[in-house]
Amino acid sequence: MYAGHGVYMNRTYYQKVYGKSATMNAYLVTLKHAASKRVNAFSARFNHHEAAVQTVQSQETKQTITNILSNLNNLILVLVLSASLLSLVVLYTLTNINVSERVRELSTLKVLGFYPNEVLMYIYRETNILTGVGILTGVGVGYAFHAYIMALLPPANAMVAPGLTWLNVGISVVLTIVFSLIIMVMMNHKIQSVDMLEALKSVD
């Protein structure tokens, strides 16, 4: 069970496992018509008995836990947006520094007759390699971090699905690639507009 962590067994199996007769401490009741009104009415009638200690409705427990986990959606959205902006800033900063420090190299390549795409790939090849390494590392670390969060976050009386799907991994990979492409488009103008003569005349 994902909620309550209850264990249900019949008398025969209980005696087989524990080697003694079972003492009933709860009843599992399944209604033929499980509408909310019928369930609430049955619970109210059952609680009026002196022997009744508590009535736990499975749907109510499920709804409570669902509400708790649903409230985390806003927090998850903030984390995703923050991580996305961070990756965008880091990629832009690294690429910008790389271009700024290698203006003379880029100018030399242009003077030697390299095509614009070849000059772009001179910078972007490194960015692509770093992006690929970041994706592979991020998927591994993210999987471990997700497992830790899923073990720590849910309440004690509930369990959430601990695994990740390929869709989760795919979205992360696609977002990273999209951000890398955005940076490439942004830096394309700066690389193409490098003043070759000024760059080559400058003294380091």
C-alpha positions, 0 to 999 in steps of 0.5 A: 500500500502506498498510504498507511502501510497496512498489512491484511491477511486471513486467519489461516495465513496469519497462523501459518506465519506466526504459529498462533491464532489471529486476534482481530484488531481491524476490519477491511470493509468494501462497499458495493456502492462506494459513493462518497455519501454512502461511505460517510454514512457508513462511517458515521453509523460504524463510529457510533458503536462502542467497540469502534475506535476509528474509521479510516477511509481509503479515499480520504487518506488518498486525497489527503496525501495527494493534496500534500504532494500536489502542493509541492508542484509550485516548489518544483516549478521554482526549482526547475526555472532556477536551474534553467536560468542558472544553466543559461547564465553559465553557458552564456558566461563561459561562451562569452569569456571563451570568445573574448579571450580568443578574438585574435585566434578567430581573426587569424582563422578569418584572415586565413580564409576559413568559412564562417561556419568553420569559425563558429564550430571552432568555438562551438565544438568545445561548447557542444562537448562540455554540454554533452559531458554536463548532460551525462553527469547531470543525469547520473547525479540527478538520478541519485538526488531524486532518489534521496529527495523521494526517500526524504520528502514524503510523509511517514505514512505514505510512499510515492513512486520512487523511479524516474521515467524516460520522459523526465530524463528526456525533458532535462536533456532537451532543455539543456540542448535548447539552452545551448542552441540559444547561446549559440544563436546569441553568440553568433553575431558577436563572433561574426562581427569581430573586427579582424584588423583591430584584433590582430593589431592589438598588443597583449 
